[in-house]
Amino acid sequence: MKFTPPLEKARLLQRYKRFLADVELENGELMTLHCANTGAMTGCIGEHWPVFFSLSDDPKRKLPGSLQLTQNPAGDLICVNTALANKLVAEALADQRISELRGYATVRREVKYGSENSRVDFLLSDHSDSADCYLEVKMATLLQEGQGYFPDAVTTRGQKHLRELVEQVKAGYRAVLLFCVTHTGIHSVKAAAHIDPVYAKTLDEAVAAGVEVICYGCDISRQQIVLDRSLTFG
């Protein structure tokens, strides 16, 4: 996914009210950016960190700038726009870059499924006798002591999605949880049992029931983000 034009650079002053971030541009001007991330963003944002943002020419937008990337003191680039995770996966599926998910003829998005009234991120289907594949995507950005984790806060919604995936396996379908890692410092992902022990337990149960878990990382720059590498889970 290309950023056109390339992202602008600034210095973070503060993030507040969940959706807003004040930054200082390279020319010294101040600007308020929209932050499309309602989560804790633990370890992904810090005062005076370099940040990178896009600009929109949509006259209806109150804030033309959108926060896309941050850079931690170690130099790792982190995509903090959660809306991009599914776009990155959709692009990778179309380009056959996810080896575990190649060969499906059709890809549908946001399909209703399950007994808990969910929508699966992607439903992959083939024209052969192969079972449909229910694919749920989660963005992973939490790095602690060299290890990547998900989630970065308690997620009852994530727990529900795991239960829904288990239902599909029991019904004879394929179910896959894909961690889209948008932090260049993360090389493996584990369930964050120290943050959400219920999610970690539910994930263990889902894997035991037949849900597959895969992790992919991204090449990240001011010009583009590409989901392009398999990472380790567990």
Phi and psi in degrees as GROMACS dihedral restraints (atoms count N, CA, C in turn):
[ dihedral_restraints ]
;  ai    aj    ak    al  type     phi  dphi    fc
    3     4     5     6     1   -93.8    20    10
    4     5     6     7     1   144.4    20    10
    6     7     8     9     1   -95.5    20    10
    7     8     9    10     1   115.1    20    10
    9    10    11    12     1  -125.6    20    10
   10    11    12    13     1   113.8    20    10
   12    13    14    15     1   -72.5    20    10
   13    14    15    16     1   173.6    20    10
   15    16    17    18     1   -56.1    20    10
   16    17    18    19     1   154.6    20    10
   18    19    20    21     1   -65.0    20    10
   19    20    21    22     1   148.6    20    10
   21    22    23    24     1   -87.9    20    10
   22    23    24    25     1   151.0    20    10
   24    25    26    27     1  -103.7    20    10
   25    26    27    28     1   145.9    20    10
   27    28    29    30     1  -152.3    20    10
   28    29    30    31     1  -177.7    20    10
   30    31    32    33     1  -121.7    20    10
   31    32    33    34     1   128.8    20    10
   33    34    35    36     1   -73.1    20    10
   34    35    36    37     1   132.9    20    10
   36    37    38    39     1  -100.9    20    10
   37    38    39    40     1   -49.2    20    10
   39    40    41    42     1  -165.1    20    10
   40    41    42    43     1   150.9    20    10
   42    43    44    45     1  -112.5    20    10
   43    44    45    46     1   137.5    20    10
   45    46    47    48     1  -154.7    20    10
   46    47    48    49     1   161.6    20    10
   48    49    50    51     1    51.3    20    10
   49    50    51    52     1    29.5    20    10
   51    52    53    54     1    65.9    20    10
   52    53    54    55     1   -44.1    20    10
   54    55    56    57     1  -102.0    20    10
   55    56    57    58     1     0.2    20    10
   57    58    59    60     1  -123.0    20    10
   58    59    60    61     1   144.5    20    10
   60    61    62    63     1  -142.1    20    10
   61    62    63    64     1   126.0    20    10
   63    64    65    66     1   -91.6    20    10
   64    65    66    67     1   132.9    20    10
   66    67    68    69     1  -134.1    20    10
   67    68    69    70     1   160.6    20    10
   69    70    71    72     1  -111.0    20    10
   70    71    72    73     1   123.6    20    10
   72    73    74    75     1   -74.2    20    10
   73    74    75    76     1   168.6    20    10
   75    76    77    78     1   -65.5    20    10
   76    77    78    79     1   -21.9    20    10
   78    79    80    81     1   -91.1    20    10
   79    80    81    82     1     5.6    20    10
   81    82    83    84     1    93.5    20    10
   82    83    84    85     1   -11.0    20    10
   84    85    86    87     1   -70.5    20    10
   85    86    87    88     1   154.0    20    10
   87    88    89    90     1  -103.0    20    10
   88    89    90    91     1   145.9    20    10
   90    91    92    93     1  -147.5    20    10
   91    92    93    94     1   146.4    20    10
   93    94    95    96     1  -103.7    20    10
   94    95    96    97     1   127.5    20    10
   96    97    98    99     1  -106.5    20    10
   97    98    99   100     1   152.7    20    10
   99   100   101   102     1   -82.3    20    10
  100   101   102   103     1   136.5    20    10
  102   103   104   105     1  -115.5    20    10
  103   104   105   106     1   106.7    20    10
  105   106   107   108     1   -85.8    20    10
  106   107   108   109     1    59.2    20    10
  108   109   110   111     1  -154.6    20    10
  109   110   111   112     1   112.7    20    10
  111   112   113   114     1   -92.2    20    10
  112   113   114   115     1    -1.1    20    10
  114   115   116   117     1   -82.2    20    10
  115   116   117   118     1  -174.2    20    10
  117   118   119   120     1   -71.3    20    10
  118   119   120   121     1   -27.8    20    10
  120   121   122   123     1    54.9    20    10
  121   122   123   124     1    35.5    20    10
  123   124   125   126     1   -58.8    20    10
  124   125   126   127     1   124.8    20    10
  126   127   128   129     1    74.3    20    10
  127   128   129   130     1     5.2    20    10
  129   130   131   132     1  -109.2    20    10
  130   131   132   133     1    -3.6    20    10
  132   133   134   135     1  -152.8    20    10
  133   134   135   136     1   139.5    20    10
  135   136   137   138     1  -154.0    20    10
  136   137   138   139     1   153.2    20    10
  138   139   140   141     1   -60.3    20    10
  139   140   141   142     1   130.9    20    10
  141   142   143   144     1    73.8    20    10
  142   143   144   145     1     6.9    20    10
  144   145   146   147     1   -67.1    20    10
  145   146   147   148     1   146.8    20    10
  147   148   149   150     1   -63.6    20    10
  148   149   150   151     1   139.4    20    10
  150   151   152   153     1  -134.4    20    10
  151   152   153   154     1   161.8    20    10
  153   154   155   156     1  -133.5    20    10
  154   155   156   157     1   135.5    20    10
  156   157   158   159     1  -136.5    20    10
  157   158   159   160     1   156.1    20    10
  159   160   161   162     1  -103.9    20    10
  160   161   162   163     1   160.4    20    10
  162   163   164   165     1  -121.4    20    10
  163   164   165   166     1   137.1    20    10
  165   166   167   168     1  -109.1    20    10
  166   167   168   169     1   145.0    20    10
  168   169   170   171     1  -100.7    20    10
  169   170   171   172     1    15.0    20    10
  171   172   173   174     1   -71.5    20    10
  172   173   174   175     1   116.0    20    10
  174   175   176   177     1   -67.9    20    10
  175   176   177   178     1   -15.2    20    10
  177   178   179   180     1   -81.3    20    10
  178   179   180   181     1   -14.8    20    10
  180   181   182   183     1   -79.5    20    10
  181   182   183   184     1   134.3    20    10
  183   184   185   186     1   -72.8    20    10
  184   185   186   187     1   -36.7    20    10
  186   187   188   189     1  -118.7    20    10
  187   188   189   190     1   112.6    20    10
  189   190   191   192     1   -71.4    20    10
  190   191   192   193     1   -22.9    20    10
  192   193   194   195     1   -94.1    20    10
  193   194   195   196     1   140.6    20    10
  195   196   197   198     1  -125.3    20    10
  196   197   198   199     1   127.5    20    10
  198   199   200   201     1   -70.1    20    10
  199   200   201   202     1   126.5    20    10
  201   202   203   204     1  -115.0    20    10
  202   203   204   205     1   -48.3    20    10
  204   205   206   207     1  -129.7    20    10
  205   206   207   208     1   151.7    20    10
  207   208   209   210     1  -125.5    20    10
  208   209   210   211     1   163.5    20    10
  210   211   212   213     1  -132.4    20    10
  211   212   213   214     1   118.8    20    10
  213   214   215   216     1   -80.1    20    10
  214   215   216   217     1   171.2    20    10
  216   217   218   219     1   -59.7    20    10
  217   218   219   220     1   -21.8    20    10
  219   220   221   222     1   -80.1    20    10
  220   221   222   223     1    -7.1    20    10
  222   223   224   225     1    93.1    20    10
  223   224   225   226     1     1.6    20    10
  225   226   227   228     1   -71.8    20    10
  226   227   228   229     1   138.1    20    10
  228   229   230   231     1   -94.6    20    10
  229   230   231   232     1   138.2    20    10
  231   232   233   234     1  -131.9    20    10
  232   233   234   235     1   121.8    20    10
  234   235   236   237     1   -83.4    20    10
  235   236   237   238     1   121.0    20    10
  237   238   239   240     1  -107.9    20    10
  238   239   240   241     1     3.8    20    10
  240   241   242   243     1   -87.7    20    10
  241   242   243   244     1    99.6    20    10
  243   244   245   246     1   -65.0    20    10
  244   245   246   247     1   -20.5    20    10
  246   247   248   249     1   -68.1    20    10
  247   248   249   250     1   -15.1    20    10
  249   250   251   252     1   -85.5    20    10
  250   251   252   253     1   -17.5    20    10
  252   253   254   255     1   -56.6    20    10
  253   254   255   256     1   -50.9    20    10
  255   256   257   258     1   -67.9    20    10
  256   257   258   259     1   -30.8    20    10
  258   259   260   261     1   -66.6    20    10
  259   260   261   262     1   -40.5    20    10
  261   262   263   264     1   -64.1    20    10
  262   263   264   265     1   -41.9    20    10
  264   265   266   267     1   -68.4    20    10
  265   266   267   268     1   -41.3    20    10
  267   268   269   270     1   -59.8    20    10
  268   269   270   271     1   -42.6    20    10
  270   271   272   273     1   -64.5    20    10
  271   272   273   274     1   -42.1    20    10
  273   274   275   276     1   -66.5    20    10
  274   275   276   277     1   -38.5    20    10
  276   277   278   279     1   -62.9    20    10
  277   278   279   280     1   -43.9    20    10
  279   280   281   282     1   -63.5    20    10
  280   281   282   283     1   -33.6    20    10
  282   283   284   285     1   -91.6    20    10
  283   284   285   286     1     4.6    20    10
  285   286   287   288     1    59.4    20    10
  286   287   288   289     1    38.0    20    10
  288   289   290   291     1   -90.1    20    10
  289   290   291   292     1   -10.0    20    10
  291   292   293   294     1  -102.5    20    10
  292   293   294   295     1    99.8    20    10
  294   295   296   297     1   -59.1    20    10
  295   296   297   298     1   -34.7    20    10
  297   298   299   300     1   -70.1    20    10
  298   299   300   301     1   -13.7    20    10
  300   301   302   303     1  -122.9    20    10
  301   302   303   304     1    23.9    20    10
  303   304   305   306     1   -80.4    20    10
  304   305   306   307     1   156.2    20    10
  306   307   308   309     1    97.1    20    10
  307   308   309   310     1    -1.3    20    10
  309   310   311   312     1   -85.4    20    10
  310   311   312   313     1   138.7    20    10
  312   313   314   315     1   -81.3    20    10
  313   314   315   316     1   -33.3    20    10
  315   316   317   318     1  -131.2    20    10
  316   317   318   319     1   148.1    20    10
  318   319   320   321     1  -130.7    20    10
  319   320   321   322     1   120.1    20    10
  321   322   323   324     1  -114.7    20    10
  322   323   324   325     1   149.5    20    10
  324   325   326   327     1  -117.3    20    10
  325   326   327   328     1   148.9    20    10
  327   328   329   330     1    53.6    20    10
  328   329   330   331     1    53.7    20    10
  330   331   332   333     1   -93.3    20    10
  331   332   333   334     1   131.7    20    10
  333   334   335   336     1   -65.0    20    10
  334   335   336   337     1   139.2    20    10
  336   337   338   339     1  -163.2    20    10
  337   338   339   340     1   166.6    20    10
  339   340   341   342     1    81.2    20    10
  340   341   342   343     1   166.3    20    10
  342   343   344   345     1   -86.9    20    10
  343   344   345   346     1    -6.3    20    10
  345   346   347   348     1  -109.3    20    10
  346   347   348   349     1    22.8    20    10
  348   349   350   351     1    60.2    20    10
  349   350   351   352     1    52.8    20    10
  351   352   353   354     1  -103.2    20    10
  352   353   354   355     1   170.9    20    10
  354   355   356   357     1  -125.8    20    10
  355   356   357   358     1   123.0    20    10
  357   358   359   360     1   -79.0    20    10
  358   359   360   361     1   144.3    20    10
  360   361   362   363     1   -62.5    20    10
  361   362   363   364     1   -45.4    20    10
  363   364   365   366     1  -141.4    20    10
  364   365   366   367     1   139.0    20    10
  366   367   368   369     1  -118.7    20    10
  367   368   369   370     1   113.6    20    10
  369   370   371   372     1   -99.9    20    10
  370   371   372   373     1   132.0    20    10
  372   373   374   375     1  -132.1    20    10
  373   374   375   376     1   154.3    20    10
  375   376   377   378     1  -126.4    20    10
  376   377   378   379     1   159.0    20    10
  378   379   380   381     1   -84.0    20    10
  379   380   381   382     1    -8.3    20    10
  381   382   383   384     1   -87.7    20    10
  382   383   384   385     1  -162.8    20    10
  384   385   386   387     1   -85.1    20    10
  385   386   387   388     1     4.4    20    10
  387   388   389   390     1   -64.7    20    10
  388   389   390   391     1   144.5    20    10
  390   391   392   393     1   -70.4    20    10
  391   392   393   394     1   146.9    20    10
  393   394   395   396     1   -60.9    20    10
  394   395   396   397     1   153.9    20    10
  396   397   398   399     1  -118.7    20    10
  397   398   399   400     1   121.4    20    10
  399   400   401   402     1   -93.6    20    10
  400   401   402   403     1   118.4    20    10
  402   403   404   405     1  -116.8    20    10
  403   404   405   406     1   118.3    20    10
  405   406   407   408     1  -107.3    20    10
  406   407   408   409     1   134.1    20    10
  408   409   410   411     1  -113.0    20    10
  409   410   411   412     1   134.1    20    10
  411   412   413   414     1  -129.5    20    10
  412   413   414   415     1   133.3    20    10
  414   415   416   417     1   -84.6    20    10
  415   416   417   418     1   127.5    20    10
  417   418   419   420     1  -113.7    20    10
  418   419   420   421     1   123.8    20    10
  420   421   422   423     1  -136.6    20    10
  421   422   423   424     1     0.5    20    10
  423   424   425   426     1   -85.3    20    10
  424   425   426   427     1   120.3    20    10
  426   427   428   429     1  -119.8    20    10
  427   428   429   430     1   121.8    20    10
  429   430   431   432     1  -135.4    20    10
  430   431   432   433     1   120.7    20    10
  432   433   434   435     1    51.4    20    10
  433   434   435   436     1    44.5    20    10
  435   436   437   438     1    81.8    20    10
  436   437   438   439     1     0.4    20    10
  438   439   440   441     1  -117.0    20    10
  439   440   441   442     1   135.7    20    10
  441   442   443   444     1   -86.1    20    10
  442   443   444   445     1   144.4    20    10
  444   445   446   447     1  -136.8    20    10
  445   446   447   448     1   156.2    20    10
  447   448   449   450     1  -144.2    20    10
  448   449   450   451     1   136.7    20    10
  450   451   452   453     1   -89.2    20    10
  451   452   453   454     1   177.1    20    10
  453   454   455   456     1  -100.0    20    10
  454   455   456   457     1     2.3    20    10
  456   457   458   459     1  -159.6    20    10
  457   458   459   460     1   162.6    20    10
  459   460   461   462     1   -59.0    20    10
  460   461   462   463     1   132.9    20    10
  462   463   464   465     1  -131.9    20    10
  463   464   465   466     1    95.2    20    10
  465   466   467   468     1   -68.0    20    10
  466   467   468   469     1   -30.1    20    10
  468   469   470   471     1   -65.5    20    10
  469   470   471   472     1   -41.9    20    10
  471   472   473   474     1   -64.2    20    10
  472   473   474   475     1   -37.4    20    10
  474   475   476   477     1   -62.1    20    10
  475   476   477   478     1   -42.7    20    10
  477   478   479   480     1   -61.4    20    10
  478   479   480   481     1   -43.4    20    10
  480   481   482   483     1   -61.5    20    10
  481   482   483   484     1   -37.0    20    10
  483   484   485   486     1   -64.0    20    10
  484   485   486   487     1   -42.6    20    10
  486   487   488   489     1   -62.1    20    10
  487   488   489   490     1   -39.3    20    10
  489   490   491   492     1   -64.6    20    10
  490   491   492   493     1   -40.0    20    10
  492   493   494   495     1   -64.4    20    10
  493   494   495   496     1   -39.8    20    10
  495   496   497   498     1   -60.6    20    10
  496   497   498   499     1   -39.8    20    10
  498   499   500   501     1   -58.0    20    10
  499   500   501   502     1   -40.3    20    10
  501   502   503   504     1   -68.0    20    10
  502   503   504   505     1   -38.3    20    10
  504   505   506   507     1   -61.8    20    10
  505   506   507   508     1   -44.3    20    10
  507   508   509   510     1   -63.8    20    10
  508   509   510   511     1   -27.1    20    10
  510   511   512   513     1   -84.6    20    10
  511   512   513   514     1    -0.4    20    10
  513   514   515   516     1    99.7    20    10
  514   515   516   517     1     6.5    20    10
  516   517   518   519     1   -97.1    20    10
  517   518   519   520     1   170.5    20    10
  519   520   521   522     1   -93.4    20    10
  520   521   522   523     1   139.5    20    10
  522   523   524   525     1  -133.1    20    10
  523   524   525   526     1   131.0    20    10
  525   526   527   528     1  -133.1    20    10
  526   527   528   529     1   134.1    20    10
  528   529   530   531     1  -106.1    20    10
  529   530   531   532     1   122.3    20    10
  531   532   533   534     1  -114.1    20    10
  532   533   534   535     1   120.0    20    10
  534   535   536   537     1   -87.9    20    10
  535   536   537   538     1   115.0    20    10
  537   538   539   540     1   -92.0    20    10
  538   539   540   541     1   106.0    20    10
  540   541   542   543     1   -92.6    20    10
  541   542   543   544     1   112.1    20    10
  543   544   545   546     1  -111.2    20    10
  544   545   546   547     1    43.4    20    10
  546   547   548   549     1  -138.2    20    10
  547   548   549   550     1   115.7    20    10
  549   550   551   552     1   -69.8    20    10
  550   551   552   553     1   -10.9    20    10
  552   553   554   555     1   -90.0    20    10
  553   554   555   556     1    -5.3    20    10
  555   556   557   558     1   -97.3    20    10
  556   557   558   559     1   128.3    20    10
  558   559   560   561     1  -120.7    20    10
  559   560   561   562     1    -7.7    20    10
  561   562   563   564     1  -154.2    20    10
  562   563   564   565     1   155.7    20    10
  564   565   566   567     1  -128.5    20    10
  565   566   567   568     1   138.3    20    10
  567   568   569   570     1  -127.7    20    10
  568   569   570   571     1   158.6    20    10
  570   571   572   573     1   -69.0    20    10
  571   572   573   574     1   135.4    20    10
  573   574   575   576     1   -84.9    20    10
  574   575   576   577     1    77.3    20    10
  576   577   578   579     1   -64.0    20    10
  577   578   579   580     1   -26.2    20    10
  579   580   581   582     1   -76.1    20    10
  580   581   582   583     1   -12.6    20    10
  582   583   584   585     1  -106.6    20    10
  583   584   585   586     1   -47.6    20    10
  585   586   587   588     1  -135.2    20    10
  586   587   588   589     1    84.2    20    10
  588   589   590   591     1   -62.4    20    10
  589   590   591   592     1   -29.2    20    10
  591   592   593   594     1   -67.2    20    10
  592   593   594   595     1   -42.3    20    10
  594   595   596   597     1   -62.6    20    10
  595   596   597   598     1   -44.9    20    10
  597   598   599   600     1   -60.3    20    10
  598   599   600   601     1   -43.6    20    10
  600   601   602   603     1   -64.7    20    10
  601   602   603   604     1   -42.8    20    10
  603   604   605   606     1   -65.4    20    10
  604   605   606   607     1   -36.6    20    10
  606   607   608   609     1   -66.5    20    10
  607   608   609   610     1   -42.7    20    10
  609   610   611   612     1   -58.7    20    10
  610   611   612   613     1   -43.0    20    10
  612   613   614   615     1   -66.3    20    10
  613   614   615   616     1   -37.6    20    10
  615   616   617   618     1   -65.4    20    10
  616   617   618   619     1   -43.6    20    10
  618   619   620   621     1   -62.7    20    10
  619   620   621   622     1   -42.0    20    10
  621   622   623   624     1   -62.8    20    10
  622   623   624   625     1   -29.8    20    10
  624   625   626   627     1   -82.2    20    10
  625   626   627   628     1   -10.6    20    10
  627   628   629   630     1   117.6    20    10
  628   629   630   631     1     1.0    20    10
  630   631   632   633     1   -71.5    20    10
  631   632   633   634     1   132.2    20    10
  633   634   635   636     1   -90.0    20    10
  634   635   636   637     1   144.5    20    10
  636   637   638   639     1  -124.1    20    10
  637   638   639   640     1   126.6    20    10
  639   640   641   642     1  -131.6    20    10
  640   641   642   643     1   153.6    20    10
  642   643   644   645     1  -128.8    20    10
  643   644   645   646     1   136.5    20    10
  645   646   647   648     1  -133.6    20    10
  646   647   648   649     1   137.7    20    10
  648   649   650   651     1  -102.3    20    10
  649   650   651   652     1   174.7    20    10
  651   652   653   654     1  -127.5    20    10
  652   653   654   655     1   147.4    20    10
  654   655   656   657     1   -86.9    20    10
  655   656   657   658     1   122.3    20    10
  657   658   659   660     1  -124.2    20    10
  658   659   660   661     1   132.1    20    10
  660   661   662   663     1  -150.5    20    10
  661   662   663   664     1   178.7    20    10
  663   664   665   666     1   -68.8    20    10
  664   665   666   667     1   -18.5    20    10
  666   667   668   669     1   -92.0    20    10
  667   668   669   670     1   -32.5    20    10
  669   670   671   672     1  -165.6    20    10
  670   671   672   673     1   165.2    20    10
  672   673   674   675     1  -128.6    20    10
  673   674   675   676     1   130.3    20    10
  675   676   677   678     1  -132.3    20    10
  676   677   678   679     1   123.3    20    10
  678   679   680   681     1   -78.3    20    10
  679   680   681   682     1   112.3    20    10
  681   682   683   684     1  -145.2    20    10
  682   683   684   685     1     4.3    20    10
  684   685   686   687     1  -144.1    20    10
  685   686   687   688     1   138.5    20    10
  687   688   689   690     1   -78.3    20    10
  688   689   690   691     1   134.4    20    10
  690   691   692   693     1  -117.3    20    10
  691   692   693   694     1   171.4    20    10
  693   694   695   696     1   -90.8    20    10
  694   695   696   697     1   138.0    20    10
  696   697   698   699     1  -108.3    20    10
  697   698   699   700     1   135.2    20    10
